[in-house]
């Protein structure tokens, strides 16, 4: 296939939109509750990102597969039940295999249900597109959500605890900047992240 | 007992503010904090719905799910209760209180995806609150949330008049920064009560 042809294919557009152009966190500002709350350590961020990505992919498969059967009037509640069921799976999985992480992100796993990214994509994309494109879209959105969380978490864990994934990185003498690992730090780091990506992507402010 | 309830209320409003300490309900924060008027309209709808869903979810969890050993599905049950309550409140208001409906009717459907509502019900279960404590906590948490969103909206409104904000920072970026500074200020309340 010629390069120009690939550039214009719908699949590539979907992936690019998800990863950069319509970046869920910085350009559409969706799902930031959890982006703020669980990005204090890299391990939490990876667990949360993977959880959201799993729920996104599973929801994409189910919703796009059933999109012609679900009546329009009850579609919202249907999406919610589908999402909630997969979130229960994620919650059980974390409790069984990663009890420490499950303990530290606690109720935020359940809050994946109200993560607007999943609901938003289900309503805007999966209910109107075929399964292949939906899965591509969910993968690219899940991936960009995860890398955003991890990027914020790297900054916060490094400055807040002096570690990365639990390993000591900064020298012992480094004074721990505790406030960065607390709520105010989450706001500041995320606002800087949004500033940076919006400036780079030249997103027009609304 | 009353002191205990008062402590829970103060903790929920100030020391453990649901928006500024637990970082919840941020999506409407960004979209509604452009004007003070909209923010307070949304705020009152949120107080109403959060308190009501806590009132309904507590007995459902403790008297139906626990005896049946089906705590596993409480996410699904809670989210259905929330969506149902919002719909019901909307219908009741439309029929009996058209004035109220006109005032904050448009915010009601948005509340279903406001994570504060689900979070309050989840916290209530995790912390093993009694019925009365749950209701006080739910009311306190929603008052705390409206307090935070109203302050941020007010600052944002003033800032839009005088500030020369960098382009990439406008909109969500600056709201996050304001919320961060406010969150720092609210840290000052920490240690006031321990729950």
Interface residues (C-beta under 8 A of the other chain):
Chain A: X29 X30 X31 X32 X33 X36 X37 X76 X77 X80 X81 X84 X85 X87 X88 X91 X92 X106 X107 X110 X111 X113 X114 X115 X116 X119 X179 X182 X183 X184 X185 X186 X187 X188 X190 X191 X194 X195 X196 X197 X198 X199 X203 X205 X206
Chain B: X20 X21 X22 X23 X24 X25 X26 X27 X30 X31 X72 X73 X75 X76 X79 X80 X83 X112 X113 X114 X115 X117 X118 X119 X122 X123 X126 X166 X167 X168 X169 X170 X171 X172 X173 X174 X176 X177 X179 X180 X181 X183 X184 X187
